[in-house]
């Protein structure tokens, strides 16, 4: 074994085997590596992640929920509900019950407005209500007082903080004298997603981003070991990434009657509302056979997508073939990478790695749905899970007796 890997193995063993004397239950840390595909672990740049996977459990892949995009899937991971059920149906949404406001990732007033999140209860809210202090750095929804509750520590999202700074900040919350310890924490890392979008999943830039994040994971493990903190660490991603190209674009504006629709979202899938009196005309244009996409009325999507019944879903949804983009102008031609496709497409697969005292070493799980992460997190926190779409059964083989 190489010296560096020997050192890492020792640090991992120390971090996950030290019984947390200050905790009735070991600290649980949920880490999201946005846009991380399972095959990225095979590029030879992830010694820390691979070591954690070997010392704990990993999945061949984890299936995201549809739509395979950031905010909906992050909320699914901490609620166990499909986007149609927890209400965060897109990164960009309208809601007739919240008039005059458009939800978007770039709208701080909306992101911090609990009305967009209150259709579900995430792990940290339940934890706080049961006296378990939580800290989020960062996680979609953690900036809002969902059901009137926020994590004990939850700084606002700051995209300028590099991964190493985020890890340092999280570690600064842990093992502090005379401060009641956290029982649950989250860490969000987005370098891989940014590189995948800009340069594509197969690029050297994306591989280098994966390497940087792996180093940050090593920093986290090292920091836990230095603080003699045992922890159950669950590392996930929200979705994968597919290469796109300007040659694989469907121009929706050229297919649809002018003035018949209002665009809500576009990209790997598109959502549209019909203009008053134009629904039949729009339906006729969309619902006939199409090249490189399929369209449905809201409520008529395939049942396996579990999407289309929430009031926030647009009236018409079109889903592109993987690698194709649906655009409404020539300024949004495909390049680099994208996600949001069919959640069973291999390119959309997400990672799952879990290590710590609660997990057996060397377990490889078959692919499972990301709704199942929620009941696992609740088990780790010794909390009763709320009703959800998730089922812990697929993950039971990974749990220690």
C-alpha positions as CSV (number, residue, x, y, z in Angstrom):
1,X,0.0,0.0,0.0
2,X,1.3,3.4,-0.9
3,X,2.3,5.6,2.2
4,X,-0.4,8.2,1.5
5,X,-3.1,5.5,1.4
6,X,-1.8,3.9,4.6
7,X,-2.0,7.3,6.3
8,X,-5.5,7.9,5.0
9,X,-6.6,4.4,6.1
10,X,-5.4,5.2,9.6
11,X,-7.2,8.5,9.7
12,X,-10.5,7.0,8.4
13,X,-10.3,4.2,11.0
14,X,-9.7,6.7,13.8
15,X,-12.4,9.0,12.6
16,X,-15.1,6.4,12.3
17,X,-14.1,4.1,15.2
18,X,-13.7,6.6,18.0
19,X,-16.8,6.2,20.0
20,X,-18.4,9.6,20.5
21,X,-18.5,9.9,24.2
22,X,-20.2,13.3,24.1
23,X,-23.0,12.0,21.9
24,X,-25.7,9.5,22.7
25,X,-25.7,9.0,19.0
26,X,-22.6,9.6,16.8
27,X,-22.6,12.7,14.6
28,X,-24.1,12.2,11.2
29,X,-22.7,14.2,8.3
30,X,-24.5,14.3,5.0
31,X,-22.2,15.4,2.2
32,X,-23.4,16.4,-1.3
33,X,-21.0,16.5,-4.2
34,X,-23.2,18.2,-6.8
35,X,-23.2,16.6,-10.2
36,X,-20.9,13.7,-9.2
37,X,-21.4,10.6,-11.4
38,X,-20.5,7.1,-10.1
39,X,-18.0,6.6,-12.9
40,X,-16.0,9.6,-11.8
41,X,-14.7,7.4,-9.0
42,X,-12.9,5.3,-11.7
43,X,-10.7,8.1,-13.0
44,X,-7.8,7.5,-10.6
45,X,-8.1,10.9,-8.8
46,X,-10.3,9.9,-5.8
47,X,-8.2,8.0,-3.3
48,X,-10.1,9.4,-0.3
49,X,-13.6,8.6,-1.6
50,X,-12.5,5.2,-2.8
51,X,-11.0,4.4,0.6
52,X,-14.2,5.5,2.3
53,X,-16.2,3.3,0.0
54,X,-13.9,0.3,0.6
55,X,-14.1,0.8,4.4
56,X,-17.9,1.2,4.4
57,X,-20.7,0.9,1.9
58,X,-21.3,2.2,-1.6
59,X,-23.9,1.8,-4.3
60,X,-23.4,0.8,-7.9
61,X,-25.5,3.9,-8.5
62,X,-28.2,5.9,-6.9
63,X,-31.2,7.0,-9.0
64,X,-32.2,10.6,-8.7
65,X,-35.8,11.6,-8.7
66,X,-37.3,13.3,-11.7
67,X,-36.6,16.0,-12.6
68,X,-32.9,15.2,-12.2
69,X,-31.9,18.7,-11.1
70,X,-30.4,20.3,-8.0
71,X,-33.0,21.8,-5.7
72,X,-35.7,19.1,-6.2
73,X,-33.2,16.3,-5.5
74,X,-31.5,17.9,-2.5
75,X,-34.9,18.3,-0.9
76,X,-35.8,14.7,-1.8
77,X,-32.6,13.4,-0.1
78,X,-33.6,15.1,3.3
79,X,-37.4,14.5,3.1
80,X,-37.7,11.1,1.4
81,X,-40.4,12.6,-0.8
82,X,-40.5,12.9,-4.6
83,X,-40.5,16.5,-5.9
84,X,-44.2,16.1,-6.8
85,X,-44.8,15.5,-3.1
86,X,-42.5,17.9,-1.4
87,X,-43.3,20.8,-3.6
88,X,-39.9,21.9,-4.8
89,X,-40.7,20.7,-8.3
90,X,-38.0,22.7,-10.1
91,X,-35.1,25.2,-9.6
92,X,-37.5,27.7,-11.1
93,X,-41.2,27.7,-10.1
94,X,-44.4,29.6,-10.1
95,X,-47.2,29.1,-7.6
96,X,-50.7,30.7,-7.8
97,X,-50.8,30.6,-4.0
98,X,-47.7,32.8,-3.9
99,X,-48.7,35.5,-6.5
100,X,-46.2,37.9,-8.0
101,X,-43.2,35.8,-6.9
102,X,-41.1,33.5,-9.0
103,X,-38.9,31.0,-7.2
104,X,-35.4,30.7,-8.5
105,X,-32.0,29.7,-7.1
106,X,-30.9,33.2,-7.6
107,X,-33.8,34.9,-5.8
108,X,-32.7,35.1,-2.1
109,X,-36.1,36.4,-1.0
110,X,-37.8,33.2,-2.5
111,X,-35.1,30.8,-1.3
112,X,-35.6,32.0,2.3
113,X,-39.4,32.0,2.1
114,X,-40.8,29.0,4.0
115,X,-43.9,28.9,1.8
116,X,-41.9,27.2,-1.0
117,X,-40.6,24.5,1.4
118,X,-43.4,23.9,3.9
119,X,-45.0,21.0,2.0
120,X,-42.4,18.7,3.6
121,X,-40.2,18.5,6.8
122,X,-36.5,18.0,6.3
123,X,-34.2,16.0,8.6
124,X,-32.8,19.0,10.4
125,X,-36.3,20.3,11.3
126,X,-37.3,17.0,12.9
127,X,-33.9,16.8,14.6
128,X,-34.1,20.2,16.1
129,X,-37.7,19.5,17.3
130,X,-36.2,16.5,19.1
131,X,-33.3,18.3,20.7
132,X,-30.7,17.3,18.2
133,X,-28.7,20.4,17.1
134,X,-27.9,20.6,13.4
135,X,-25.6,22.7,11.2
136,X,-26.0,23.1,7.5
137,X,-23.2,24.2,5.2
138,X,-25.0,24.5,2.8
139,X,-28.2,22.8,1.7
140,X,-31.3,23.9,-0.3
141,X,-34.0,24.9,2.1
142,X,-31.8,25.4,5.1
143,X,-32.0,29.2,4.8
144,X,-35.8,29.1,5.4
145,X,-37.6,28.7,8.7
146,X,-39.5,25.6,7.5
147,X,-42.5,25.0,9.8
148,X,-40.9,27.8,11.8
149,X,-37.7,26.0,12.5
150,X,-34.1,26.5,11.2
151,X,-30.9,24.6,11.9
152,X,-28.9,25.8,15.0
153,X,-26.1,26.9,12.6
154,X,-27.0,27.7,9.0
155,X,-25.0,30.4,7.3
156,X,-26.4,31.7,3.9
157,X,-25.1,30.1,0.8
158,X,-21.9,31.7,-0.5
159,X,-20.7,30.4,-3.9
160,X,-17.4,32.1,-3.4
161,X,-16.3,29.8,-0.6
162,X,-14.1,27.1,-2.1
163,X,-14.4,23.5,-0.9
164,X,-11.5,23.7,1.5
165,X,-13.0,26.8,3.2
166,X,-16.3,25.1,3.5
167,X,-14.7,22.0,5.2
168,X,-12.8,24.2,7.6
169,X,-15.9,26.1,8.5
170,X,-17.8,22.9,9.2
171,X,-15.0,21.5,11.3
172,X,-14.9,24.7,13.3
173,X,-18.4,23.9,14.5
174,X,-17.4,20.5,15.8
175,X,-15.7,19.4,19.1
176,X,-15.9,22.8,20.7
177,X,-15.5,22.9,24.5
178,X,-18.5,24.0,26.5
179,X,-20.8,23.9,23.5
180,X,-23.5,21.3,23.0
181,X,-22.4,19.2,20.1
182,X,-24.1,19.0,16.8
183,X,-25.9,15.7,16.0
184,X,-26.5,16.3,12.3
185,X,-24.6,18.4,9.8
186,X,-24.6,18.9,6.0
187,X,-21.9,19.9,3.6
188,X,-22.5,21.0,0.0
189,X,-19.7,21.0,-2.6
190,X,-20.4,22.2,-6.1
191,X,-17.1,22.3,-8.0
192,X,-17.9,19.1,-10.0
193,X,-21.2,20.4,-11.2
194,X,-19.8,23.7,-12.3
195,X,-17.0,22.0,-14.3
196,X,-19.4,19.5,-15.8
197,X,-21.8,22.2,-17.0
198,X,-19.1,24.4,-18.5
199,X,-16.7,21.8,-20.0
200,X,-18.7,18.5,-20.1
201,X,-18.5,15.4,-18.0
202,X,-15.6,13.9,-20.1
203,X,-13.3,16.9,-19.8
204,X,-10.0,17.2,-18.0
205,X,-11.4,20.2,-16.2
206,X,-14.2,18.0,-14.7
207,X,-11.7,15.4,-13.7
208,X,-9.5,18.0,-11.9
209,X,-12.6,19.3,-10.1
210,X,-13.3,15.8,-8.9
211,X,-9.7,15.6,-7.6
212,X,-10.1,18.9,-5.7
213,X,-13.3,17.6,-4.0
214,X,-11.6,14.4,-3.1
215,X,-8.9,16.3,-1.4
216,X,-11.6,18.3,0.5
217,X,-13.1,15.0,1.7
218,X,-9.7,13.9,2.9
219,X,-9.4,17.2,4.8
220,X,-12.8,16.4,6.4
221,X,-11.7,13.0,7.5
222,X,-8.4,14.3,8.8
223,X,-10.2,17.1,10.7
224,X,-12.6,14.6,12.4
225,X,-9.7,12.4,13.4
226,X,-7.8,15.3,15.0
227,X,-10.9,16.2,17.0
228,X,-11.3,12.5,18.0
229,X,-14.9,12.6,16.7
230,X,-16.7,9.5,15.6
231,X,-19.1,10.1,12.7
232,X,-21.4,8.4,10.3
233,X,-20.7,10.0,7.0
234,X,-23.1,9.7,4.1
235,X,-21.8,11.0,0.8
236,X,-24.2,11.5,-2.1
237,X,-24.8,13.5,-5.2
238,X,-28.0,14.9,-6.5
239,X,-27.7,13.8,-10.1
240,X,-25.1,13.0,-12.8
241,X,-24.2,14.9,-16.0
242,X,-24.6,14.2,-19.8
243,X,-22.6,15.8,-22.6
244,X,-24.6,18.2,-24.8
245,X,-23.9,19.9,-28.1
246,X,-25.2,22.7,-30.3
247,X,-25.9,20.0,-32.9
248,X,-28.4,18.3,-30.5
249,X,-31.0,21.1,-30.0
250,X,-34.8,21.3,-30.5
251,X,-36.0,24.8,-31.0
252,X,-39.3,24.9,-29.2
253,X,-40.1,28.4,-30.4
254,X,-40.1,27.1,-34.0
255,X,-42.5,24.3,-33.3
256,X,-45.1,26.1,-31.3
257,X,-47.7,28.6,-32.5
258,X,-46.6,32.1,-31.7
259,X,-48.4,33.6,-28.7
260,X,-49.8,30.2,-27.6
261,X,-47.6,29.6,-24.6
262,X,-45.5,31.0,-21.8
263,X,-42.2,29.3,-21.1
264,X,-41.6,28.2,-17.5
265,X,-38.4,26.2,-17.8
266,X,-36.2,24.9,-20.6
267,X,-33.2,22.7,-21.1
268,X,-33.2,18.9,-20.9
269,X,-36.9,19.2,-20.3
270,X,-39.3,22.1,-20.9
271,X,-42.3,23.3,-19.1
272,X,-45.0,25.6,-20.6
273,X,-48.2,27.2,-19.7
274,X,-50.9,27.8,-22.3
275,X,-52.0,31.4,-22.9
276,X,-55.7,32.0,-22.3
277,X,-57.8,30.4,-25.0
278,X,-54.8,28.7,-26.7
279,X,-54.6,25.4,-24.7
280,X,-56.0,23.2,-27.5
281,X,-53.7,24.8,-30.1
282,X,-50.7,24.3,-27.9
283,X,-51.7,20.7,-27.1
284,X,-52.1,19.9,-30.8
285,X,-48.5,21.2,-31.5
286,X,-46.9,19.4,-28.5
287,X,-48.7,16.1,-28.1
288,X,-48.1,14.7,-31.6
289,X,-45.0,12.5,-32.2
290,X,-41.8,14.6,-32.0
291,X,-38.2,14.0,-32.9
292,X,-35.8,13.8,-29.9
293,X,-38.5,14.5,-27.2
294,X,-41.8,13.4,-25.8
295,X,-44.4,15.8,-24.4
296,X,-47.4,15.3,-22.1
297,X,-50.1,17.2,-20.4
298,X,-49.6,17.7,-16.7
299,X,-50.9,14.7,-14.9
300,X,-50.3,12.4,-17.8
301,X,-46.6,11.8,-17.5
302,X,-45.5,8.1,-17.2
303,X,-46.2,6.9,-13.6
304,X,-42.6,5.9,-13.1
305,X,-41.5,9.5,-13.3
306,X,-43.8,10.3,-10.3
307,X,-44.2,13.8,-11.5
308,X,-47.0,16.1,-12.8
309,X,-49.6,16.4,-10.1
310,X,-48.3,19.1,-7.9
311,X,-49.9,22.5,-8.5
312,X,-46.5,24.0,-9.3
313,X,-45.8,21.8,-12.2
314,X,-46.5,23.6,-15.6
315,X,-49.4,22.5,-17.7
316,X,-47.3,20.8,-20.4
317,X,-43.9,19.0,-19.9
318,X,-41.6,17.9,-22.7
319,X,-38.6,15.6,-22.0
320,X,-35.7,15.5,-24.4
321,X,-33.7,12.5,-25.3
322,X,-30.6,12.3,-23.2
323,X,-28.0,14.7,-24.6
324,X,-30.5,16.9,-26.4
325,X,-31.6,20.3,-25.3
326,X,-35.0,22.1,-25.6
327,X,-34.5,25.8,-26.1
328,X,-36.7,28.8,-27.0
329,X,-34.0,31.0,-28.6
330,X,-30.6,30.8,-30.3
331,X,-28.9,32.1,-27.1
332,X,-29.3,28.9,-25.2
333,X,-27.7,26.4,-27.6
334,X,-26.2,23.3,-25.9
335,X,-22.6,23.1,-24.9
336,X,-20.7,21.4,-22.1
337,X,-22.9,19.3,-20.0
338,X,-26.5,19.2,-18.6
339,X,-28.8,17.2,-16.3
340,X,-32.5,17.0,-15.9
341,X,-33.1,14.1,-18.2
342,X,-34.9,10.8,-17.5
343,X,-33.9,9.8,-14.0
344,X,-33.1,6.3,-15.1
345,X,-30.7,7.4,-17.8
346,X,-27.2,6.1,-16.8
347,X,-25.7,9.5,-17.3
348,X,-28.0,10.9,-14.5
349,X,-26.8,8.3,-11.9
350,X,-25.7,9.7,-8.6
351,X,-23.2,8.4,-6.0
352,X,-23.8,6.9,-2.6
353,X,-21.0,6.2,-0.1
354,X,-21.5,5.6,3.6
355,X,-18.9,5.0,6.3
356,X,-18.8,5.0,10.1
357,X,-19.7,2.9,13.0
358,X,-23.2,2.2,11.7
359,X,-21.9,0.6,8.5
360,X,-20.3,-2.7,7.5
361,X,-17.1,-2.5,5.5
362,X,-16.8,-3.5,1.9
363,X,-20.6,-3.6,1.0
364,X,-21.6,-2.9,-2.5
365,X,-25.3,-2.2,-2.9
366,X,-27.4,-2.5,-6.1
367,X,-28.8,0.7,-7.5
368,X,-31.6,2.2,-5.4
369,X,-33.7,5.4,-5.4
370,X,-32.5,8.5,-3.6
371,X,-35.8,8.7,-1.6
372,X,-34.3,5.8,0.5
373,X,-31.6,8.0,1.9
374,X,-34.0,9.8,4.2
375,X,-35.1,6.8,6.3
376,X,-31.4,5.9,6.6
377,X,-30.6,9.3,8.0
378,X,-33.4,9.1,10.4
379,X,-32.2,5.6,11.5
380,X,-28.7,7.0,12.1
381,X,-30.2,9.8,14.3
382,X,-32.5,7.4,16.2
383,X,-35.5,9.3,15.0
384,X,-38.8,8.0,13.7
385,X,-39.1,8.9,10.0
386,X,-42.1,10.7,8.8
387,X,-44.2,9.1,6.1
388,X,-42.3,9.3,2.8
389,X,-41.7,7.7,-0.5
390,X,-38.5,6.1,0.8
391,X,-37.8,2.6,2.1
392,X,-34.8,1.7,4.1
393,X,-34.9,-2.0,3.0
394,X,-32.5,-1.6,0.1
395,X,-29.9,-0.2,2.5
396,X,-30.3,-2.6,5.3
397,X,-27.4,-4.9,4.0
398,X,-25.0,-2.0,4.6
399,X,-25.9,-1.5,8.3
400,X,-23.8,-3.1,11.0
401,X,-25.7,-5.3,13.5
